[in-house]
Amino acid sequence: MADGIVNHDFSGKLTAVSAGTEPHGLNPRAVLVMAEVGIDISRNSPDHLSRYGGQSFDDLISLCGSNKDQVC
């Protein structure tokens, strides 16, 4: 959802990608909620971090899972 918002609101200025260590399928509820605000994420895919190996990024935002002992 976050990459959908960034790519919509900052189109042509920023490009956001989203990936995780354990990606799961695209949540249909997320697609519906984003559609309510005029953003289509129906073609987005949950990617594994390895897809972006070797690429460099200007900024990184990391979110941790629900495990309080998880290192981010």
PQR file with spaces between the fields and no chain letter, atoms N, CA, C, O and H, PARSE charges and radii, in Angstrom:
ATOM       1  N    MET     1       0.831   -1.185    0.000 -0.4000 1.5000
ATOM       2  CA   MET     1       0.000    0.000    0.000 -0.0000 2.0000
ATOM       3  C    MET     1       0.877    1.250    0.000  0.5500 1.7000
ATOM       4  O    MET     1       0.576    2.226   -0.688 -0.5500 1.4000
ATOM       5  N    ALA     2       1.959    1.215    0.774 -0.4000 1.5000
ATOM       6  CA   ALA     2       2.818    2.396    0.859 -0.0000 2.0000
ATOM       7  C    ALA     2       3.452    2.720   -0.484  0.5500 1.7000
ATOM       8  O    ALA     2       3.505    3.883   -0.883 -0.5500 1.4000
ATOM       9  H    ALA     2       2.203    0.423    1.332  0.4000 1.0000
ATOM      10  N    ASP     3       3.935    1.694   -1.187 -0.4000 1.5000
ATOM      11  CA   ASP     3       4.541    1.984   -2.485 -0.0000 2.0000
ATOM      12  C    ASP     3       3.488    2.485   -3.475  0.5500 1.7000
ATOM      13  O    ASP     3       3.802    3.296   -4.347 -0.5500 1.4000
ATOM      14  H    ASP     3       3.892    0.749   -0.863  0.4000 1.0000
ATOM      15  N    GLY     4       2.268    2.021   -3.357 -0.4000 1.5000
ATOM      16  CA   GLY     4       1.187    2.509   -4.207 -0.0000 2.0000
ATOM      17  C    GLY     4       0.919    3.986   -3.989  0.5500 1.7000
ATOM      18  O    GLY     4       0.717    4.733   -4.947 -0.5500 1.4000
ATOM      19  H    GLY     4       2.014    1.362   -2.649  0.4000 1.0000
ATOM      20  N    ILE     5       0.915    4.408   -2.734 -0.4000 1.5000
ATOM      21  CA   ILE     5       0.684    5.819   -2.411 -0.0000 2.0000
ATOM      22  C    ILE     5       1.828    6.682   -2.927  0.5500 1.7000
ATOM      23  O    ILE     5       1.597    7.706   -3.569 -0.5500 1.4000
ATOM      24  H    ILE     5       1.078    3.801   -1.957  0.4000 1.0000
ATOM      25  N    VAL     6       3.058    6.270   -2.648 -0.4000 1.5000
ATOM      26  CA   VAL     6       4.224    7.052   -3.096 -0.0000 2.0000
ATOM      27  C    VAL     6       4.254    7.145   -4.612  0.5500 1.7000
ATOM      28  O    VAL     6       4.435    8.230   -5.164 -0.5500 1.4000
ATOM      29  H    VAL     6       3.245    5.438   -2.126  0.4000 1.0000
ATOM      30  N    ASN     7       4.078    6.020   -5.286 -0.4000 1.5000
ATOM      31  CA   ASN     7       4.137    6.028   -6.746 -0.0000 2.0000
ATOM      32  C    ASN     7       2.996    6.820   -7.370  0.5500 1.7000
ATOM      33  O    ASN     7       3.147    7.370   -8.462 -0.5500 1.4000
ATOM      34  H    ASN     7       3.931    5.139   -4.837  0.4000 1.0000
ATOM      35  N    HIS     8       1.872    6.882   -6.695 -0.4000 1.5000
ATOM      36  CA   HIS     8       0.738    7.684   -7.190 -0.0000 2.0000
ATOM      37  C    HIS     8       0.965    9.171   -6.921  0.5500 1.7000
ATOM      38  O    HIS     8       0.865    9.995   -7.831 -0.5500 1.4000
ATOM      39  H    HIS     8       1.750    6.436   -5.809  0.4000 1.0000
ATOM      40  N    ASP     9       1.266    9.504   -5.680 -0.4000 1.5000
ATOM      41  CA   ASP     9       1.362   10.910   -5.284 -0.0000 2.0000
ATOM      42  C    ASP     9       2.631   11.601   -5.785  0.5500 1.7000
ATOM      43  O    ASP     9       2.640   12.819   -5.962 -0.5500 1.4000
ATOM      44  H    ASP     9       1.346    8.835   -4.942  0.4000 1.0000
ATOM      45  N    PHE    10       3.693   10.844   -6.012 -0.4000 1.5000
ATOM      46  CA   PHE    10       4.962   11.434   -6.426 -0.0000 2.0000
ATOM      47  C    PHE    10       5.413   10.919   -7.791  0.5500 1.7000
ATOM      48  O    PHE    10       6.609   10.861   -8.075 -0.5500 1.4000
ATOM      49  H    PHE    10       3.686    9.854   -5.868  0.4000 1.0000
ATOM      50  N    SER    11       4.465   10.555   -8.617 -0.4000 1.5000
ATOM      51  CA   SER    11       4.754   10.031   -9.951 -0.0000 2.0000
ATOM      52  C    SER    11       5.684   10.977  -10.713  0.5500 1.7000
ATOM      53  O    SER    11       5.429   12.178  -10.800 -0.5500 1.4000
ATOM      54  H    SER    11       3.493   10.602   -8.386  0.4000 1.0000
ATOM      55  N    GLY    12       6.758   10.421  -11.259 -0.4000 1.5000
ATOM      56  CA   GLY    12       7.722   11.213  -11.997 -0.0000 2.0000
ATOM      57  C    GLY    12       8.796   11.847  -11.138  0.5500 1.7000
ATOM      58  O    GLY    12       9.794   12.342  -11.661 -0.5500 1.4000
ATOM      59  H    GLY    12       6.965    9.445  -11.188  0.4000 1.0000
ATOM      60  N    LYS    13       8.606   11.839   -9.814 -0.4000 1.5000
ATOM      61  CA   LYS    13       9.582   12.417   -8.897 -0.0000 2.0000
ATOM      62  C    LYS    13      10.276   11.348   -8.060  0.5500 1.7000
ATOM      63  O    LYS    13      11.481   11.423   -7.817 -0.5500 1.4000
ATOM      64  H    LYS    13       7.795   11.437   -9.389  0.4000 1.0000
ATOM      65  N    LEU    14       9.516   10.361   -7.624 -0.4000 1.5000
ATOM      66  CA   LEU    14      10.031    9.258   -6.815 -0.0000 2.0000
ATOM      67  C    LEU    14       9.483    7.951   -7.350  0.5500 1.7000
ATOM      68  O    LEU    14       8.410    7.910   -7.952 -0.5500 1.4000
ATOM      69  H    LEU    14       8.537   10.300   -7.821  0.4000 1.0000
ATOM      70  N    THR    15      10.225    6.895   -7.126 -0.4000 1.5000
ATOM      71  CA   THR    15       9.723    5.564   -7.433 -0.0000 2.0000
ATOM      72  C    THR    15       9.949    4.704   -6.199  0.5500 1.7000
ATOM      73  O    THR    15      11.062    4.627   -5.679 -0.5500 1.4000
ATOM      74  H    THR    15      11.097    6.929   -6.638  0.4000 1.0000
ATOM      75  N    ALA    16       8.901    4.068   -5.742 -0.4000 1.5000
ATOM      76  CA   ALA    16       8.986    3.206   -4.570 -0.0000 2.0000
ATOM      77  C    ALA    16       8.794    1.759   -4.991  0.5500 1.7000
ATOM      78  O    ALA    16       8.017    1.458   -5.897 -0.5500 1.4000
ATOM      79  H    ALA    16       7.997    4.130   -6.164  0.4000 1.0000
ATOM      80  N    VAL    17       9.513    0.870   -4.323 -0.4000 1.5000
ATOM      81  CA   VAL    17       9.323   -0.564   -4.495 -0.0000 2.0000
ATOM      82  C    VAL    17       9.094   -1.155   -3.112  0.5500 1.7000
ATOM      83  O    VAL    17       9.441   -0.551   -2.098 -0.5500 1.4000
ATOM      84  H    VAL    17      10.145    1.115   -3.587  0.4000 1.0000
ATOM      85  N    SER    18       8.511   -2.329   -3.089 -0.4000 1.5000
ATOM      86  CA   SER    18       8.206   -2.974   -1.822 -0.0000 2.0000
ATOM      87  C    SER    18       8.619   -4.429   -1.901  0.5500 1.7000
ATOM      88  O    SER    18       8.335   -5.115   -2.883 -0.5500 1.4000
ATOM      89  H    SER    18       8.229   -2.819   -3.913  0.4000 1.0000
ATOM      90  N    ALA    19       9.292   -4.896   -0.857 -0.4000 1.5000
ATOM      91  CA   ALA    19       9.731   -6.285   -0.825 -0.0000 2.0000
ATOM      92  C    ALA    19       9.855   -6.737    0.621  0.5500 1.7000
ATOM      93  O    ALA    19       9.924   -5.919    1.538 -0.5500 1.4000
ATOM      94  H    ALA    19       9.523   -4.338   -0.059  0.4000 1.0000
ATOM      95  N    GLY    20       9.883   -8.028    0.809 -0.4000 1.5000
ATOM      96  CA   GLY    20       9.999   -8.559    2.155 -0.0000 2.0000
ATOM      97  C    GLY    20      10.766   -9.868    2.177  0.5500 1.7000
ATOM      98  O    GLY    20      11.110  -10.426    1.135 -0.5500 1.4000
ATOM      99  H    GLY    20       9.827   -8.692    0.064  0.4000 1.0000
ATOM     100  N    THR    21      11.024  -10.341    3.374 -0.4000 1.5000
ATOM     101  CA   THR    21      11.738  -11.599    3.534 -0.0000 2.0000
ATOM     102  C    THR    21      10.807  -12.797    3.404  0.5500 1.7000
ATOM     103  O    THR    21      11.250  -13.903    3.094 -0.5500 1.4000
ATOM     104  H    THR    21      10.745   -9.888    4.221  0.4000 1.0000
ATOM     105  N    GLU    22       9.533  -12.578    3.640 -0.4000 1.5000
ATOM     106  CA   GLU    22       8.530  -13.631    3.499 -0.0000 2.0000
ATOM     107  C    GLU    22       7.281  -13.040    2.845  0.5500 1.7000
ATOM     108  O    GLU    22       6.248  -12.908    3.501 -0.5500 1.4000
ATOM     109  H    GLU    22       9.173  -11.679    3.892  0.4000 1.0000
ATOM     110  N    PRO    23       7.363  -12.681    1.557 -0.5600 1.5000
ATOM     111  CA   PRO    23       6.206  -12.054    0.924  0.2800 2.0000
ATOM     112  C    PRO    23       5.029  -13.011    0.815  0.5500 1.7000
ATOM     113  O    PRO    23       5.194  -14.211    0.598 -0.5500 1.4000
ATOM     114  N    HIS    24       3.861  -12.458    0.968 -0.4000 1.5000
ATOM     115  CA   HIS    24       2.619  -13.222    0.841 -0.0000 2.0000
ATOM     116  C    HIS    24       1.817  -12.637   -0.304  0.5500 1.7000
ATOM     117  O    HIS    24       2.190  -11.592   -0.838 -0.5500 1.4000
ATOM     118  H    HIS    24       3.727  -11.482    1.144  0.4000 1.0000
ATOM     119  N    GLY    25       0.763  -13.258   -0.685 -0.4000 1.5000
ATOM     120  CA   GLY    25      -0.059  -12.780   -1.797 -0.0000 2.0000
ATOM     121  C    GLY    25      -0.606  -11.386   -1.566  0.5500 1.7000
ATOM     122  O    GLY    25      -0.675  -10.908   -0.434 -0.5500 1.4000
ATOM     123  H    GLY    25       0.460  -14.107   -0.252  0.4000 1.0000
ATOM     124  N    LEU    26      -0.989  -10.746   -2.645 -0.4000 1.5000
ATOM     125  CA   LEU    26      -1.587   -9.421   -2.581 -0.0000 2.0000
ATOM     126  C    LEU    26      -2.932   -9.522   -1.863  0.5500 1.7000
ATOM     127  O    LEU    26      -3.782  -10.332   -2.233 -0.5500 1.4000
ATOM     128  H    LEU    26      -0.933  -11.135   -3.565  0.4000 1.0000
ATOM     129  N    ASN    27      -3.114   -8.703   -0.847 -0.4000 1.5000
ATOM     130  CA   ASN    27      -4.323   -8.744   -0.035 -0.0000 2.0000
ATOM     131  C    ASN    27      -5.468   -8.056   -0.780  0.5500 1.7000
ATOM     132  O    ASN    27      -5.373   -6.866   -1.080 -0.5500 1.4000
ATOM     133  H    ASN    27      -2.423   -8.046   -0.546  0.4000 1.0000
ATOM     134  N    PRO    28      -6.544   -8.781   -1.085 -0.5600 1.5000
ATOM     135  CA   PRO    28      -7.665   -8.180   -1.817  0.2800 2.0000
ATOM     136  C    PRO    28      -8.298   -7.006   -1.071  0.5500 1.7000
ATOM     137  O    PRO    28      -8.833   -6.093   -1.699 -0.5500 1.4000
ATOM     138  N    ARG    29      -8.244   -7.022    0.249 -0.4000 1.5000
ATOM     139  CA   ARG    29      -8.786   -5.892    1.017 -0.0000 2.0000
ATOM     140  C    ARG    29      -7.965   -4.633    0.787  0.5500 1.7000
ATOM     141  O    ARG    29      -8.506   -3.530    0.700 -0.5500 1.4000
ATOM     142  H    ARG    29      -7.809   -7.764    0.759  0.4000 1.0000
ATOM     143  N    ALA    30      -6.642   -4.811    0.691 -0.4000 1.5000
ATOM     144  CA   ALA    30      -5.769   -3.662    0.420 -0.0000 2.0000
ATOM     145  C    ALA    30      -6.097   -3.072   -0.951  0.5500 1.7000
ATOM     146  O    ALA    30      -6.136   -1.851   -1.110 -0.5500 1.4000
ATOM     147  H    ALA    30      -6.203   -5.706    0.762  0.4000 1.0000
ATOM     148  N    VAL    31      -6.329   -3.922   -1.924 -0.4000 1.5000
ATOM     149  CA   VAL    31      -6.687   -3.469   -3.267 -0.0000 2.0000
ATOM     150  C    VAL    31      -7.981   -2.654   -3.211  0.5500 1.7000
ATOM     151  O    VAL    31      -8.077   -1.597   -3.834 -0.5500 1.4000
ATOM     152  H    VAL    31      -6.297   -4.913   -1.795  0.4000 1.0000
ATOM     153  N    LEU    32      -8.967   -3.142   -2.473 -0.4000 1.5000
ATOM     154  CA   LEU    32     -10.246   -2.426   -2.361 -0.0000 2.0000
ATOM     155  C    LEU    32     -10.102   -1.080   -1.654  0.5500 1.7000
ATOM     156  O    LEU    32     -10.659   -0.077   -2.101 -0.5500 1.4000
ATOM     157  H    LEU    32      -8.889   -4.001   -1.967  0.4000 1.0000
ATOM     158  N    VAL    33      -9.365   -1.062   -0.568 -0.4000 1.5000
ATOM     159  CA   VAL    33      -9.189    0.180    0.193 -0.0000 2.0000
ATOM     160  C    VAL    33      -8.461    1.221   -0.648  0.5500 1.7000
ATOM     161  O    VAL    33      -8.844    2.391   -0.661 -0.5500 1.4000
ATOM     162  H    VAL    33      -8.912   -1.877   -0.206  0.4000 1.0000
ATOM     163  N    MET    34      -7.417    0.799   -1.347 -0.4000 1.5000
ATOM     164  CA   MET    34      -6.675    1.742   -2.175 -0.0000 2.0000
ATOM     165  C    MET    34      -7.543    2.245   -3.333  0.5500 1.7000
ATOM     166  O    MET    34      -7.449    3.410   -3.717 -0.5500 1.4000
ATOM     167  H    MET    34      -7.107   -0.152   -1.336  0.4000 1.0000
ATOM     168  N    ALA    35      -8.378    1.376   -3.882 -0.4000 1.5000
ATOM     169  CA   ALA    35      -9.283    1.793   -4.960 -0.0000 2.0000
ATOM     170  C    ALA    35     -10.248    2.873   -4.476  0.5500 1.7000
ATOM     171  O    ALA    35     -10.637    3.753   -5.245 -0.5500 1.4000
ATOM     172  H    ALA    35      -8.454    0.429   -3.570  0.4000 1.0000
ATOM     173  N    GLU    36     -10.632    2.805   -3.204 -0.4000 1.5000
ATOM     174  CA   GLU    36     -11.535    3.811   -2.641 -0.0000 2.0000
ATOM     175  C    GLU    36     -10.934    5.211   -2.669  0.5500 1.7000
ATOM     176  O    GLU    36     -11.662    6.203   -2.711 -0.5500 1.4000
ATOM     177  H    GLU    36     -10.316    2.091   -2.579  0.4000 1.0000
ATOM     178  N    VAL    37      -9.594    5.290   -2.647 -0.4000 1.5000
ATOM     179  CA   VAL    37      -8.938    6.602   -2.702 -0.0000 2.0000
ATOM     180  C    VAL    37      -8.341    6.860   -4.088  0.5500 1.7000
ATOM     181  O    VAL    37      -7.541    7.779   -4.264 -0.5500 1.4000
ATOM     182  H    VAL    37      -9.003    4.484   -2.612  0.4000 1.0000
ATOM     183  N    GLY    38      -8.735    6.042   -5.069 -0.4000 1.5000
ATOM     184  CA   GLY    38      -8.339    6.272   -6.447 -0.0000 2.0000
ATOM     185  C    GLY    38      -6.976    5.758   -6.854  0.5500 1.7000
ATOM     186  O    GLY    38      -6.405    6.221   -7.842 -0.5500 1.4000
ATOM     187  H    GLY    38      -9.385    5.296   -4.926  0.4000 1.0000
ATOM     188  N    ILE    39      -6.440    4.792   -6.093 -0.4000 1.5000
ATOM     189  CA   ILE    39      -5.127    4.241   -6.414 -0.0000 2.0000
ATOM     190  C    ILE    39      -5.280    2.754   -6.717  0.5500 1.7000
ATOM     191  O    ILE    39      -5.780    1.987   -5.894 -0.5500 1.4000
ATOM     192  H    ILE    39      -6.903    4.416   -5.290  0.4000 1.0000
ATOM     193  N    ASP    40      -4.842    2.362   -7.908 -0.4000 1.5000
ATOM     194  CA   ASP    40      -4.945    0.966   -8.341 -0.0000 2.0000
ATOM     195  C    ASP    40      -3.647    0.219   -8.035  0.5500 1.7000
ATOM     196  O    ASP    40      -2.613    0.476   -8.651 -0.5500 1.4000
ATOM     197  H    ASP    40      -4.436    2.985   -8.576  0.4000 1.0000
ATOM     198  N    ILE    41      -3.712   -0.698   -7.086 -0.4000 1.5000
ATOM     199  CA   ILE    41      -2.542   -1.536   -6.781 -0.0000 2.0000
ATOM     200  C    ILE    41      -2.799   -2.985   -7.195  0.5500 1.7000
ATOM     201  O    ILE    41      -2.070   -3.885   -6.779 -0.5500 1.4000
ATOM     202  H    ILE    41      -4.552   -0.907   -6.585  0.4000 1.0000
ATOM     203  N    SER    42      -3.809   -3.212   -7.993 -0.4000 1.5000
ATOM     204  CA   SER    42      -4.201   -4.578   -8.341 -0.0000 2.0000
ATOM     205  C    SER    42      -3.122   -5.324   -9.130  0.5500 1.7000
ATOM     206  O    SER    42      -3.124   -6.555   -9.157 -0.5500 1.4000
ATOM     207  H    SER    42      -4.402   -2.480   -8.332  0.4000 1.0000
ATOM     208  N    ARG    43      -2.211   -4.605   -9.765 -0.4000 1.5000
ATOM     209  CA   ARG    43      -1.141   -5.261  -10.523 -0.0000 2.0000
ATOM     210  C    ARG    43       0.160   -5.336   -9.734  0.5500 1.7000
ATOM     211  O    ARG    43       1.158   -5.859  -10.232 -0.5500 1.4000
ATOM     212  H    ARG    43      -2.209   -3.605   -9.743  0.4000 1.0000
ATOM     213  N    ASN    44       0.158   -4.820   -8.511 -0.4000 1.5000
ATOM     214  CA   ASN    44       1.359   -4.914   -7.667 -0.0000 2.0000
ATOM     215  C    ASN    44       1.591   -6.366   -7.281  0.5500 1.7000
ATOM     216  O    ASN    44       0.657   -7.167   -7.226 -0.5500 1.4000
ATOM     217  H    ASN    44      -0.652   -4.395   -8.107  0.4000 1.0000
ATOM     218  N    SER    45       2.840   -6.689   -7.016 -0.4000 1.5000
ATOM     219  CA   SER    45       3.140   -8.047   -6.584 -0.0000 2.0000
ATOM     220  C    SER    45       3.993   -7.999   -5.328  0.5500 1.7000
ATOM     221  O    SER    45       4.861   -7.137   -5.191 -0.5500 1.4000
ATOM     222  H    SER    45       3.598   -6.039   -7.060  0.4000 1.0000
ATOM     223  N    PRO    46       3.747   -8.925   -4.414 -0.5600 1.5000
ATOM     224  CA   PRO    46       4.590   -9.012   -3.221  0.2800 2.0000
ATOM     225  C    PRO    46       5.909   -9.676   -3.616  0.5500 1.7000
ATOM     226  O    PRO    46       5.935  -10.863   -3.940 -0.5500 1.4000
ATOM     227  N    ASP    47       6.992   -8.919   -3.589 -0.4000 1.5000
ATOM     228  CA   ASP    47       8.289   -9.412   -4.030 -0.0000 2.0000
ATOM     229  C    ASP    47       9.184   -9.808   -2.864  0.5500 1.7000
ATOM     230  O    ASP    47       9.051   -9.296   -1.752 -0.5500 1.4000
ATOM     231  H    ASP    47       6.970   -7.954   -3.326  0.4000 1.0000
ATOM     232  N    HIS    48      10.090  -10.723   -3.142 -0.4000 1.5000
ATOM     233  CA   HIS    48      11.121  -11.095   -2.172 -0.0000 2.0000
ATOM     234  C    HIS    48      12.282  -10.118   -2.329  0.5500 1.7000
ATOM     235  O    HIS    48      12.529   -9.607   -3.421 -0.5500 1.4000
ATOM     236  H    HIS    48      10.197  -11.139   -4.045  0.4000 1.0000
ATOM     237  N    LEU    49      12.988   -9.862   -1.238 -0.4000 1.5000
ATOM     238  CA   LEU    49      14.129   -8.947   -1.268 -0.0000 2.0000
ATOM     239  C    LEU    49      15.137   -9.301   -2.353  0.5500 1.7000
ATOM     240  O    LEU    49      15.775   -8.413   -2.920 -0.5500 1.4000
ATOM     241  H    LEU    49      12.787  -10.277   -0.351  0.4000 1.0000
ATOM     242  N    SER    50      15.286  -10.578   -2.645 -0.4000 1.5000
ATOM     243  CA   SER    50      16.289  -11.011   -3.618 -0.0000 2.0000
ATOM     244  C    SER    50      16.041  -10.419   -5.009  0.5500 1.7000
ATOM     245  O    SER    50      16.968  -10.319   -5.812 -0.5500 1.4000
ATOM     246  H    SER    50      14.768  -11.299   -2.184  0.4000 1.0000
ATOM     247  N    ARG    51      14.815  -10.032   -5.292 -0.4000 1.5000
ATOM     248  CA   ARG    51      14.510   -9.434   -6.593 -0.0000 2.0000
ATOM     249  C    ARG    51      15.295   -8.145   -6.814  0.5500 1.7000
ATOM     250  O    ARG    51      15.579   -7.783   -7.955 -0.5500 1.4000
ATOM     251  H    ARG    51      14.062  -10.113   -4.639  0.4000 1.0000
ATOM     252  N    TYR    52      15.642   -7.460   -5.748 -0.4000 1.5000
ATOM     253  CA   TYR    52      16.318   -6.170   -5.842 -0.0000 2.0000
ATOM     254  C    TYR    52      17.801   -6.250   -5.479  0.5500 1.7000
ATOM     255  O    TYR    52      18.441   -5.220   -5.269 -0.5500 1.4000
ATOM     256  H    TYR    52      15.412   -7.755   -4.821  0.4000 1.0000
ATOM     257  N    GLY    53      18.349   -7.458   -5.404 -0.4000 1.5000
ATOM     258  CA   GLY    53      19.759   -7.638   -5.083 -0.0000 2.0000
ATOM     259  C    GLY    53      20.652   -6.924   -6.081  0.5500 1.7000
ATOM     260  O    GLY    53      20.423   -6.987   -7.289 -0.5500 1.4000
ATOM     261  H    GLY    53      17.829   -8.295   -5.574  0.4000 1.0000
ATOM     262  N    GLY    54      21.649   -6.258   -5.581 -0.4000 1.5000
ATOM     263  CA   GLY    54      22.583   -5.553   -6.436 -0.0000 2.0000
ATOM     264  C    GLY    54      22.152   -4.151   -6.814  0.5500 1.7000
ATOM     265  O    GLY    54      22.951   -3.392   -7.363 -0.5500 1.4000
ATOM     266  H    GLY    54      21.834   -6.206   -4.600  0.4000 1.0000
ATOM     267  N    GLN    55      20.912   -3.787   -6.537 -0.4000 1.5000
ATOM     268  CA   GLN    55      20.446   -2.433   -6.839 -0.0000 2.0000
ATOM     269  C    GLN    55      20.736   -1.517   -5.660  0.5500 1.7000
ATOM     270  O    GLN    55      20.793   -1.961   -4.513 -0.5500 1.4000
ATOM     271  H    GLN    55      20.263   -4.404   -6.092  0.4000 1.0000
ATOM     272  N    SER    56      20.915   -0.256   -5.948 -0.4000 1.5000
ATOM     273  CA   SER    56      21.102    0.703   -4.860 -0.0000 2.0000
ATOM     274  C    SER    56      19.864    1.592   -4.757  0.5500 1.7000
ATOM     275  O    SER    56      19.168    1.836   -5.742 -0.5500 1.4000
ATOM     276  H    SER    56      20.869    0.104   -6.880  0.4000 1.0000
ATOM     277  N    PHE    57      19.616    2.057   -3.567 -0.4000 1.5000
ATOM     278  CA   PHE    57      18.455    2.896   -3.290 -0.0000 2.0000
ATOM     279  C    PHE    57      18.901    4.109   -2.486  0.5500 1.7000
ATOM     280  O    PHE    57      19.854    4.031   -1.711 -0.5500 1.4000
ATOM     281  H    PHE    57      20.182    1.858   -2.766  0.4000 1.0000
ATOM     282  N    ASP    58      18.221    5.211   -2.671 -0.4000 1.5000
ATOM     283  CA   ASP    58      18.536    6.426   -1.921 -0.0000 2.0000
ATOM     284  C    ASP    58      18.042    6.338   -0.485  0.5500 1.7000
ATOM     285  O    ASP    58      18.702    6.833    0.429 -0.5500 1.4000
ATOM     286  H    ASP    58      17.447    5.274   -3.301  0.4000 1.0000
ATOM     287  N    ASP    59      16.890    5.713   -0.280 -0.4000 1.5000
ATOM     288  CA   ASP    59      16.303    5.609    1.054 -0.0000 2.0000
ATOM     289  C    ASP    59      15.703    4.225    1.238  0.5500 1.7000
ATOM     290  O    ASP    59      15.323    3.558    0.275 -0.5500 1.4000
ATOM     291  H    ASP    59      16.354    5.311   -1.022  0.4000 1.0000
ATOM     292  N    LEU    60      15.628    3.811    2.488 -0.4000 1.5000
ATOM     293  CA   LEU    60      15.049    2.516    2.831 -0.0000 2.0000
ATOM     294  C    LEU    60      14.172    2.699    4.057  0.5500 1.7000
ATOM     295  O    LEU    60      14.586    3.300    5.049 -0.5500 1.4000
ATOM     296  H    LEU    60      15.937    4.352    3.270  0.4000 1.0000
ATOM     297  N    ILE    61      12.974    2.184    3.980 -0.4000 1.5000
ATOM     298  CA   ILE    61      12.076    2.168    5.132 -0.0000 2.0000
ATOM     299  C    ILE    61      11.853    0.708    5.479  0.5500 1.7000
ATOM     300  O    ILE    61      11.446   -0.085    4.630 -0.5500 1.4000
ATOM     301  H    ILE    61      12.637    1.696    3.174  0.4000 1.0000
ATOM     302  N    SER    62      12.119    0.357    6.720 -0.4000 1.5000
ATOM     303  CA   SER    62      12.005   -1.029    7.154 -0.0000 2.0000
ATOM     304  C    SER    62      10.923   -1.155    8.212  0.5500 1.7000
ATOM     305  O    SER    62      10.859   -0.363    9.152 -0.5500 1.4000
ATOM     306  H    SER    62      12.450    1.001    7.410  0.4000 1.0000
ATOM     307  N    LEU    63      10.080   -2.157    8.048 -0.4000 1.5000
ATOM     308  CA   LEU    63       9.040   -2.452    9.028 -0.0000 2.0000
ATOM     309  C    LEU    63       9.304   -3.834    9.593  0.5500 1.7000
ATOM     310  O    LEU    63       9.628   -4.760    8.849 -0.5500 1.4000
ATOM     311  H    LEU    63      10.132   -2.801    7.285  0.4000 1.0000
ATOM     312  N    CYS    64       9.169   -3.977   10.886 -0.4000 1.5000
ATOM     313  CA   CYS    64       9.385   -5.269   11.525 -0.0000 2.0000
ATOM     314  C    CYS    64       8.064   -6.019   11.655  0.5500 1.7000
ATOM     315  O    CYS    64       6.984   -5.429   11.666 -0.5500 1.4000
ATOM     316  H    CYS    64       8.906   -3.225   11.490  0.4000 1.0000
ATOM     317  N    GLY    65       8.187   -7.315   11.751 -0.4000 1.5000
ATOM     318  CA   GLY    65       7.020   -8.140   11.982 -0.0000 2.0000
ATOM     319  C    GLY    65       6.547   -8.021   13.414  0.5500 1.7000
ATOM     320  O    GLY    65       6.977   -7.130   14.147 -0.5500 1.4000
ATOM     321  H    GLY    65       9.064   -7.794   11.742  0.4000 1.0000
ATOM     322  N    SER    66       5.672   -8.909   13.810 -0.4000 1.5000
ATOM     323  CA   SER    66       5.085   -8.839   15.145 -0.0000 2.0000
ATOM     324  C    SER    66       5.979   -9.431   16.233  0.5500 1.7000
ATOM     325  O    SER    66       5.650   -9.344   17.416 -0.5500 1.4000
ATOM     326  H    SER    66       5.323   -9.633   13.215  0.4000 1.0000
ATOM     327  N    ASN    67       7.090  -10.023   15.852 -0.4000 1.5000
ATOM     328  CA   ASN    67       7.993  -10.638   16.815 -0.0000 2.0000
ATOM     329  C    ASN    67       8.823   -9.549   17.499  0.5500 1.7000
ATOM     330  O    ASN    67       9.649   -8.905   16.851 -0.5500 1.4000
ATOM     331  H    ASN    67       7.358  -10.094   14.891  0.4000 1.0000
ATOM     332  N    LYS    68       8.614   -9.341   18.780 -0.4000 1.5000
ATOM     333  CA   LYS    68       9.301   -8.264   19.482 -0.0000 2.0000
ATOM     334  C    LYS    68      10.807   -8.470   19.568  0.5500 1.7000
ATOM     335  O    LYS    68      11.547   -7.516   19.808 -0.5500 1.4000
ATOM     336  H    LYS    68       7.944   -9.864   19.307  0.4000 1.0000
ATOM     337  N    ASP    69      11.274   -9.712   19.374 -0.4000 1.5000
ATOM     338  CA   ASP    69      12.707  -10.000   19.421 -0.0000 2.0000
ATOM     339  C    ASP    69      13.372   -9.896   18.064  0.5500 1.7000
ATOM     340  O    ASP    69      14.585  -10.073   17.954 -0.5500 1.4000
ATOM     341  H    ASP    69      10.673  -10.487   19.179  0.4000 1.0000
ATOM     342  N    GLN    70      12.603   -9.613   17.036 -0.4000 1.5000
ATOM     343  CA   GLN    70      13.129   -9.543   15.674 -0.0000 2.0000
ATOM     344  C    GLN    70      14.045   -8.328   15.538  0.5500 1.7000
ATOM     345  O    GLN    70      13.721   -7.237   16.009 -0.5500 1.4000
ATOM     346  H    GLN    70      11.618   -9.469   17.125  0.4000 1.0000
ATOM     347  N    VAL    71      15.179   -8.528   14.896 -0.4000 1.5000
ATOM     348  CA   VAL    71      16.110   -7.444   14.643 -0.0000 2.0000
ATOM     349  C    VAL    71      15.782   -6.850   13.280  0.5500 1.7000
ATOM     350  O    VAL    71      15.598   -7.573   12.300 -0.5500 1.4000
ATOM     351  H    VAL    71      15.442   -9.413   14.513  0.4000 1.0000
ATOM     352  N    CYS    72      15.714   -5.533   13.232 -0.4000 1.5000
ATOM     353  CA   CYS    72      15.394   -4.849   11.964 -0.0000 2.0000
ATOM     354  C    CYS    72      16.639   -4.233   11.383  0.5500 1.7000
ATOM     355  O    CYS    72      16.583   -3.614   10.321 -0.5500 1.4000
ATOM     356  H    CYS    72      15.864   -4.946   14.028  0.4000 1.0000
